[in-house]
């Protein structure tokens, strides 16, 4: 068994979405889970993952606000690769996400092969 070299932080307020992503990536990566934007920011301040899978639509602090906060941080966290995943994302929302600092933006439901390709290109 090969050692998992990269850590993914999955941030989503929907437990089912977390489970789906966890099942997909558990064999390839070390996984960390957060339920909201504030928890995400606290986790990456302590230990920056290699990649962030970030829900765009969450209560209290949405994905765009999380991206802006991360890009305002100092050190390697500032350059953390971010893939934003959001349900029913409009063209404007996608543009806002990219402008806020997401490297990629996928609308849910998304193709898991496409997400895998994006993750590999970020890592």
N, C-alpha and C positions, 0 to 999 in steps of 0.2 A: 504494500500500500504506500503510495507516495504522500509525502507531507504537503499539506495545503499551505501554499506560499502567500496567498493574498487574502486580505480580509475585506469583506463586503458588509457595509452597514445598510440594512433595509429599513426604511422609515415609511410606515403606512398606518393610518388609524383604523383600517379594516383588517381584523384578524385573518379572514379568509385569504386576502391578498398576501399577507405575510406568509401564511402556510404554503400557498402556491409557489411563491418565490423561494422559500426555504427548501421545499422538496426539489425544486429544479437545481439549486446551486449548492446544496449541502455537501455533495460528494466532491465538488471542485474547490470550494473556498471555505475559509473560516467565516462564519456568519455572526453578525450582531444584529439585534432587532430593537427598534424604537417605535413607540406608538404616536409620537408627536414631534413637532419642530423643536420645542424647548429641550426635550429629552435628547434629541439628535445633537443639538449644539453642545450640551453638557458632555455627551459621550465623546464627540470628536475633539473637544478641548482637552480631555484626559488622554485619549489615545486615538490618533488620526487613522482611520481605515485607509485602504488602498483605493476604494471606490464607494460612492454613495448612490443607492437606488432610492429616489425620493418621490413620494407621492406629492402631486401638485395641489390637490384640494384636501386640506385638513382644517379642522376647526382651530381657532385661537391663533395659530401661526401657519400660514400656507407655505407651499414649496418655494414660491418666489421670495417670500420674506426670509426663509431659511437660506436660500442661495445668496441673497444680498448680505446676510450676516456672515456667512462663510467667506465670501469674497472680501469682506472688510477685515477679516482676521489676519494676524501676522503669522509668519513661518510657513511651513509646508502645507498646513491646512488650507491656506489661501488658494493653493493650486490643486486641491482635491478634485478628481474627476467626478462629475455629477451627471447622472442620467435621471431625468425627471419623467415620471410615469403618471399620467392623469386621465381620468375618465372624461369622455366627451369634450376634449380640449379643442377649442376653436383655434383658428389661425392666429388670432390676436394673442390668445393665451400662450401658444407655442412661442411666438415672437417675444413676449414678455419674459418667459422662462429662459430663453437663450440670452436675452439682454441682461437678465439678472445674474447670469453666470453658469447656467446649466450647459454642459457640453453637448448633450442630446436631449430630445424631448419626444417621447413616444405616447401616443394615445392608447388608452385601454379600451377594448381588449387589444393587445399587441401580439405580434408573432414572436414566440419564444426564441426561434432561430435568429431573428433580427436582433433581439436583445442580447443574445449570446455573442453575436458578431460585434455589437457596439462595446460590450464589456471587454472583449479581447482587444479591440482597437484602443481602448482607454488604458489597458494594463500593459 
